[in-house]
Amino acid sequence: MTNRVEQLRRQLAQRILVLDGGMGTMIQSYRLDERDFRGERFADWRSDLKGNNDLLVLTKPEVITAIHYAYLEA
């Protein structure tokens, strides 16, 4: 485990940490389409969901995870 990871874990044990970055820009770089935002859970939703980035935690968690890892690596 790297020193940076150890420091992060110590801080997480003591307080809430906030990641800040261009989340929307990072999501756009994945060029997701309507299907990606819908997933199975929202397949029959009556309105367009593309651009509702909050849904990606449920429908494309691997994208959100990858973005967070990229922020931590930076």
Phi, psi and omega in degrees: 000133182284160178301322180297318179294319178299317178298318179298315179298320178298316179294320178297328179289338185257335187201170174276131178251147180243126172273134180231131178183183180278070184302313180300319179296318179296317178298317180300329181295342178277351179050052181286149178249182183305319180301321181296321180287328181282314187056196177284324186298323184245025184303325184257015180298141189283341181242164178297142181243349180303130182099346176276080189300332180299329180294336184296338175299327180267323187262335179218059184300333180294329177291313180296319178299314181298321179295316179297319176299320179298320177297317181292328179286333185293000000 
